[in-house]
Amino acid sequence: MKRIYMDYAASTPVDKEVLKEMMPYFDKYYGNASSIHSFGREAFDAVEKARERVASLINANSEEIVFTSGGTESDNLGVKGVAFLNKNKIGSKGYNIITSAIEHPAVLETCKYLEKQGFNVKYLPVDKYGFVKPDDLEKAISKDTFLITIMFANNEIGTIEPMEEIGRIAKKHDVLFHTDGVQAVCKTPVDVNKLNIDLLSISSHKIYGPKGAGALFIRKGVKLQTLAHGGGHEKGFRSSTYNTPGIVGLGKACELGKARLKKDAEHLRSLRDNLIKKVLKIEESYLNGHPEKRLSNNAHFRFTAIEGESLNLMLDDKGVAAATGSACSSKKLQASHVLLAIGLNPAEAHGSLRLSLGRMSTKEDVEYAAGILPGIVQNLRKMSPLWNR
Amino acid sequence: MTDMYTEKVMDHFRNPRNIGEIKDPDGFGKVGNPVCGDVMAIYIKVKNEKIADIKFKTYGCTAAIATSSVLTEMVKGKTIDEALKITRDDVANELGGLPAIKMHCSNLAADALREAIKDYKNKKKK
């Protein structure tokens, strides 16, 4: 059967060029990058080359890049690392950390954990498109605030947050600004200097690199408490033997992503807009998120009176891999916090579908998915006691 | 219990049995809540205290659809008393098990049937 992958926001295939560059670091250049001998130096050089490539993607300096195991670890290190150096603020009246209601669980759960440790956290609401209001942010800041952590672009509905304004406000009030850039890098231009970003999380497997690799940009001079004590790697920010193949892969993925940024974005936007146009012809179908200020590869829908897990498995039966914000597909059996935060009721949130495109997506893929979707929706509605049209 | 859906669950999901409504049913039951993501409606026709016909409509996940479908097969032709003995566990077992997480939220078919039988009995009293 024909299989079409439309879940690039969940993970991407490793680009062939990336894989090619990684391979020798498994069995040929296997030295520990911290070792002084020639085997170690080969690995060290590769790690440093990768560091430059990651830095270049976001206009940072290479000494500002710390390698991690992925987006979740980067978020944890960025947020907890700052919080743990500000324990003197526990019990203060004002908010210590300001975040948004629609963060990825890697940030959201980290913030909830910090709340349990006594920190005062503000979860900013979002509007119907998923935008944080810069005014709300500015109002929440006090002398007790030491960190703002607001995602660059949302992983579910694709909304791109007003980074420039958030960065300006953070700088004006002298508060550190962390952003989860996992979905944004390589899809939209990211310049940490222009946007006044102090900490930025990157994941390799979302950008055609291998799983198990990531990075945290830490602006020069910003101090963090390490979470992984040990041999003092990465200037003490994160101890662990260098994952040389993974780091090499991440570096190459960043290099390719930077070179192809414009081309990829144009390709994706054209496919995405065509997909959205076609799918919205289905009766009582709606687009979640903003029509324009969204990731170039993200299309997120909801359909009245059907449930997302069923929809997903029926698409899967026809070869299309997608995602949903339905409670039934989550381990917690709760509707997506993002969809609830943009004002949908749980029943609306259950009927959601995310189709995310990628570098390898084609016009034919879009035609196929858009072609089978109306029949599947109709089929499920025929079974649904909530559909009486 | 399993983590994934069994082949039988997928079969009932892909080819649900007895979908639809019955006009002028002898009993009708509806349980669940769109907020939780599952609503099941069951229609029955009763002849000589036996379930002569049964149809269902379900809004919900794969497990919700499959449990509704398999239940209709299990009770068709059974007496009312036999049908009332069927539990959620029986329905899950008939499908070769359900993921643990789905046992409570999506396994409502037996409850919907019980409501339909209750409705039938109430109508009969009148």
Boltz contact constraints between the chains, C-beta under 6 A:
constraints:
  - contact:
      token1: [A, 307]
      token2: [B, 37]
      max_distance: 6.0
  - contact:
      token1: [A, 307]
      token2: [B, 60]
      max_distance: 6.0
  - contact:
      token1: [A, 307]
      token2: [B, 61]
      max_distance: 6.0
  - contact:
      token1: [A, 309]
      token2: [B, 61]
      max_distance: 6.0
  - contact:
      token1: [A, 309]
      token2: [B, 62]
      max_distance: 6.0
  - contact:
      token1: [A, 310]
      token2: [B, 61]
      max_distance: 6.0
  - contact:
      token1: [A, 310]
      token2: [B, 62]
      max_distance: 6.0
  - contact:
      token1: [A, 313]
      token2: [B, 62]
      max_distance: 6.0
  - contact:
      token1: [A, 327]
      token2: [B, 37]
      max_distance: 6.0
  - contact:
      token1: [A, 328]
      token2: [B, 37]
      max_distance: 6.0
  - contact:
      token1: [A, 328]
      token2: [B, 61]
      max_distance: 6.0
  - contact:
      token1: [A, 333]
      token2: [B, 105]
      max_distance: 6.0
  - contact:
      token1: [A, 346]
      token2: [B, 35]
      max_distance: 6.0
  - contact:
      token1: [A, 347]
      token2: [B, 34]
      max_distance: 6.0
  - contact:
      token1: [A, 350]
      token2: [B, 37]
      max_distance: 6.0
  - contact:
      token1: [A, 383]
      token2: [B, 19]
      max_distance: 6.0
  - contact:
      token1: [A, 383]
      token2: [B, 57]
      max_distance: 6.0
  - contact:
      token1: [A, 383]
      token2: [B, 58]
      max_distance: 6.0
  - contact:
      token1: [A, 384]
      token2: [B, 59]
      max_distance: 6.0
  - contact:
      token1: [A, 385]
      token2: [B, 39]
      max_distance: 6.0
  - contact:
      token1: [A, 385]
      token2: [B, 41]
      max_distance: 6.0
  - contact:
      token1: [A, 385]
      token2: [B, 57]
      max_distance: 6.0
  - contact:
      token1: [A, 385]
      token2: [B, 59]
      max_distance: 6.0
  - contact:
      token1: [A, 386]
      token2: [B, 59]
      max_distance: 6.0
